[in-house]
Amino acid sequence: MHTAQHLLSAVLETKLNLPTLSWALTSYPTPSYVEVPRAMTSEEIALIQAEANNLVFEGRPVHV
């Protein structure tokens, strides 16, 4: 989840110029979140989701 948050923040910054203001990884049933400075449109959400999925499916190595 932590690595996924970094990926999501990088895609948001790169594609939409939306910096991450804060984020939290929480336990069920509280949802995890990434806070950005404005609401996103449905189209922007779909774009970010598709881009993040593409990067995950590439199987890039992750270095900790």
PyMOL commands that set and color helices and strands:
alter all, ss='L'
color gray80, all
select helices_A, chain A and resi 2-16+42-57
alter helices_A, ss='H'
color red, helices_A
select strands_A, chain A and resi 22-24+33-35
alter strands_A, ss='S'
color yellow, strands_A
deselect
rebuild
show_as cartoon
